[in-house]
Amino acid sequence: MLYVILIFGAVFLLVASGGLLLFYREAMLERIHDVINPRPAKPKSLLTTIQDTGLSVGNLVERLEHVLPKSQAEVSITLLRLTRAGYRNESAVNIFYGCKVIGPVILCAVAFFTNLAHFGPFFVYATCLAVGFLIPDFWLGKKIAARQRRIRRGLPDVLDLLVICVEAGLSLDQATSRTAQELNNALPDLCDELNIVVLEQRAGRARAEAWKNMVERTDEESIRNMVSMLVQSEQLGTSVAKTLRVHSDTMRTQRIQQVEEQAAKTSVKLVFPLVFFIFPALFLVTLGPAAILMMESFSKMLGK
């Protein structure tokens, strides 16, 4: 019986070794070559180390997003907001919800190690949980507002180049593609949206629908007005170049009016620092010496 077990074990080892040699031959040869001819390990650069660290942290944050309960409607709204902020990666939603989980933990740890919890544990930890949970939403709102502001500022330049391309004989689709290529370095956000419009039209989507999708992705009033004018121009058969030129002039006029409005508000905004900071210093400089002389005079009179 013992001989049978030994023979069975020897046959099993031979078969297993043959299978390993058959299926993992290249890997084993590479390992043997590395052992015989060791190669010096290349030192990782700072950029490679940062990228590896970022990937590992990103994977950790993506796994934490499963802790937070969420509905499909909430995920859809978050995905739309991330798209408006310029984040179209599939893992953006997971990282966003992972940050909403890890943010309160980090703030609570900071409060614990800095002894802030001694002033009121319940209030401090509740504040840390609420602030850590809401910080990603505030940050995303700031990113959306900043991207919309860049798109709004760059729209007149894009419209001017579109007018030039259309008047040169290009169709609206070709003019859109050409404009996105020419202004990609100067206006990356708006040109990115124009490239998506071009790709959607090449995929077979109607022009009006592709431009309306751009409105949904940006949620910018100036883009909405431009798309409405383009759709109406296409439906009524009017000149696209004239429509774009009029809208571009209107945008520049609105920009000048906004600058004038901000300049007019400056005098009102200067009242508060003038009253609370400048006037007290002036009173102290002008009336301070007189007050000191009056106090010395009254003290001499009362002393006599």
ZINOR-V529973 format. One record per pair of residues at least 24 apart in sequence whose ideal C-beta (glycine too) atoms are under 7 Angstrom apart, sorted by the first residue. I is the first residue (numbers start at 1). J is the second residue. Records with the same first field share a line. If there is no record, write none. Layout:
# ZINOR-V529973
I=J / J
This chain:
# ZINOR-V529973
58=95
61=95 / 98 / 99 / 102
62=91 / 94 / 95 / 98
64=98 / 101 / 102
65=94 / 97 / 98 / 101
67=101
68=97 / 100 / 101
70=97
81=140 / 144
82=140
83=217
84=144 / 147 / 217 / 218 / 219
85=140 / 143 / 144 / 147
86=147 / 189
96=136
99=136
100=133 / 136
103=132 / 133 / 135 / 136
104=128 / 129 / 132 / 133
106=132
107=131 / 132
147=189
148=218 / 219 / 220
150=189
151=189 / 190 / 218 / 220 / 223
152=220 / 222
154=187 / 190
155=190 / 222 / 251
156=248 / 251 / 252
157=183 / 187
158=183 / 187 / 190
159=244 / 247 / 248 / 251
160=248
162=244
163=241 / 244 / 245 / 248
166=240 / 241 / 244
167=241
172=240
173=198 / 201
193=217 / 218
207=234
208=234
222=251
